[in-house]
Amino acid sequence: MQDLVVLDWVEILEKISSHATSEAGRNQVLQIKPLSTPDEAYLSFKEISQATEVLNQGVRPYMQSLDLYSTWITRLKKNAVLKTLEIKDVRSFCLEALALKEALNSVNNDWAQRVGQSLMNAEEPVSAIDQILTPGGEIRSDASETLYRLYREKERLAREVQNSLDRLVHAHQMENVLQDKYVTTRDGRWVLPVRSGMQHHLPGVIHGSSQTKQTVFIEPETVIPTNNRLRQIEVEIEDEIERLLTELSRYLSSLSLEIESSRTLLEEADVRFSQAQFANKIEAHPIEFSNEGFELIEVRHPLLQLSGKKVISNTVLLDPRKSILLLSGPNAGGKTVLLKSIGLASQMARCGLPICASETSKIPFFKDLLIGIGDAQSVDEELSTFAAHLKILGRAAKMKGRDNLILIDEIAGSTDPEEGAALARAFIEAFSNNGVFAVITSHLGPLKSGWDDDSKVLNGSLEYDPKTGRPTYQFIAGIPGDSLAIQTAKRVGVDPAIVQRAMDVLAPATRARLEGLEQIEQLKSDISILQEHLKKETHKAVETKKKYEGLLEQFNKDKDEWLQRTLKKAERKVEEAIAQAKVTETFKRHSALQDIKYKLPEIVKAKPITQAGAPETAEEFGKKFPPGAKVFVPSLNQDGIVQSAPNSKGDLMILSGSIRLQLNWQDLKLPGKPQNPTSQLVRQGSSISVSLADDDRTLDLRGKTVDDALSDLEVALDKAAHSREDRIKIIHGHGTEALKRAVRTYLSRSIYVKKWKAGSPESGGDGITWVELGEA
């Protein structure tokens, strides 16, 4: 795994996981491993592409309920009676299952159908829960006839008691007895506040006194029977609620297998949507696998692509005859970036992820990648930088076959140049004999020449501008690059005498090569111009192909509509002919015409057109992304909010941060962090009401000082208590654990907090604390 860290693979996984909406989904993404066969990778490509079709409808289903799944599923499987908060969590899970099913129904592809059809029928459990609980998680007063009757009786008796006590309060003879003219409760019983020492004037039961002992709370004997009945009703209500919760829990427990199956599907969908969102942001494509060659067309580094800056793409072509690319050129010229780009493309492809390159690319399905980038020294193993490097090269020399890729940065570069070059050549020859693919960078001059025509080594370099001395990051195959140490010295203003002395002490062959550098640079420039011309022509050909494919698709669509209209006209004529047929010929004509009618669809039916799901017109974009919807603005590299519908030119207003600008709908993409569409999707697909308060409040304290974090926590708890929320999710991370300890100490002392617990592995781990709120 350490090898993959230096390849930026972990950072790629973290970027993908940032699009997941559940901790379970994020953990799944971070555990992505290479697949076993190309067929598995092809299936992954296909499912990510089909998940993109769902996203192109303008919605990204959320799976936040998975974070709390482990808190209730174990109790449900044990047939325990769930608490109202746990049932509310089950409801949230079912709502997200319903929302996912509705989103998948909007497209017609294998993955959407498989997941959608396998999801549980969540509408029934939601209806069962809604009969007993309000969306806020409280017991409904009309959950059953018995409960409704008890609540009505309780209200009636409470009014009777209050009226009786009110009469006593306003009675003239009680003015000197009562401390205040109000009615209150003590221990669930209605009482009056009586002045201390005057209790003998009001017969009844004493239920305590005030802190100052100036007031005694008395339950008058006239209301004792009614209060007794009220207490009995409260017990009956609690028993009825317990019975309802028991029945509901048993019903939900009977659905445990369906719920577990749906949980797996929700997690799978969260991962696929995250991969699709990432692929969309870096403009990635699925590719083909081929053992015959290595063709990475217009490959780019995914992290550079995410930066929003202009990224130079490069094409790298290798085959069994030239299977080892030896990259040379100046420092900071882009060699390592290209090396990592190739490695990431290979790693992503074998993990089933679309890569940051053209869809026409073809590479082997690599069974193994060996990566030698950066300083691999180890104090524990008493290995120097060079010794650790040699250890990696030794492992690489044992790899055999075209399904292995070796990536070495600065081969044998941190030792004596002459000995290093000799060792490097020996290793490269071993790689060549083993038939592997390899990409190797080096500054060692002796490696840039001396290879036979039939050698498997292909020299390559990254171009630089000889006028400015700055790199262009454009790859040129077939020509080695120069380190440009002396040219760089000239450019930065080193004393000409020192530069000339350096030239004098160079070996004659090296000096001759540097003096002929101008001719080589002219050759490179010519090649670069040809490459740029070829790239433009290729791009033009691709655009032309897309144009004609679009025209063909439009033609098929128009043809389908025309054929449908023709079919309807023909059907109407047939129906009219049937209606007008003479009685004597009815049976005969009816049979013949119905036969014609039956055959007509086969004659005129058009082939189905596969829709990718992305908006194809400004009008369609306006429907899928109405004002208020989120979109991604590539020119700003951030999300924005749609402010208007597209005009006749397809332009619309976008608000991103404090920037308001007008853009064409074609310049916009799916949002990086879309809004939670669960409520919208559930309302769209069923009659179930969805409360927006179903989501838990989330407080992210990462990166804050302890004082600032506790201040924010205090405000959040106040707001949550005021809003009568059940729970808060606090994200504090791990770090030095000082923040975590401070937060949990504060929670232990807070009057708002009923209990808190650390997140389980499925619900965020120990970097998260879940807080359950109670009555303050």
Salt bridges, closest charged atoms under 4 A:
ASP3 OD2 - ARG395 NH2 3.58
ASP8 OD2 - HIS301 NE2 3.11
ASP8 OD1 - LYS340 NZ 3.56
GLU23 OE2 - ARG26 NH2 2.95
GLU47 OE2 - ARG114 NH2 3.38
GLU47 OE1 - ARG272 NH2 3.03
ASP67 OD2 - LYS729 NZ 3.11
GLU86 OE2 - ARG75 NE 2.88
ASP89 OD1 - ARG727 NH2 2.33
ASP110 OD2 - LYS46 NZ 2.85
ASP130 OD1 - ARG91 NE 2.65
ASP142 OD1 - ARG140 NE 3.24
GLU153 OE2 - ARG229 NE 2.97
GLU160 OE2 - ARG156 NH1 2.80
GLU175 OE2 - HIS172 ND1 3.88
GLU219 OE1 - ARG189 NE 2.83
GLU219 OE1 - HIS207 NE2 2.71
GLU234 OE2 - LYS154 NZ 3.91
GLU234 OE1 - ARG231 NH1 3.18
GLU236 OE2 - ARG229 NH1 3.22
GLU240 OE2 - ARG243 NH2 2.61
GLU247 OE2 - ARG243 NH1 2.66
GLU260 OE2 - LYS77 NZ 3.16
GLU267 OE1 - ARG263 NH1 3.01
GLU268 OE2 - ARG114 NH2 2.43
ASP270 OD1 - ARG60 NH2 2.98
GLU283 OE2 - LYS669 NZ 3.07
ASP319 OD2 - ARG321 NH2 3.47
GLU359 OE1 - HIS285 NE2 3.68
GLU381 OE1 - LYS391 NZ 3.09
GLU410 OE2 - HIS443 NE2 3.35
ASP482 OD1 - ARG513 NH1 2.20
GLU537 OE2 - LYS540 NZ 3.69
GLU543 OE2 - HIS539 NE2 3.86
GLU575 OE2 - LYS597 NZ 2.31
GLU585 OE1 - ARG589 NE 2.64
ASP595 OD2 - LYS599 NZ 3.46
GLU616 OE1 - LYS557 NZ 3.05
GLU620 OE2 - LYS624 NZ 3.27
ASP694 OD2 - ARG91 NH1 3.03
ASP696 OD1 - ARG727 NE 3.35
ASP700 OD2 - ARG702 NH2 2.71
ASP712 OD2 - LYS704 NZ 2.40
GLU725 OE2 - ARG697 NH2 2.75
ASP726 OD2 - LYS88 NZ 2.76
GLU737 OE2 - LYS740 NZ 3.30
ASP766 OD2 - LYS740 NZ 2.59
ASP766 OD1 - ARG744 NH2 3.06
GLU772 OE2 - LYS754 NZ 3.79
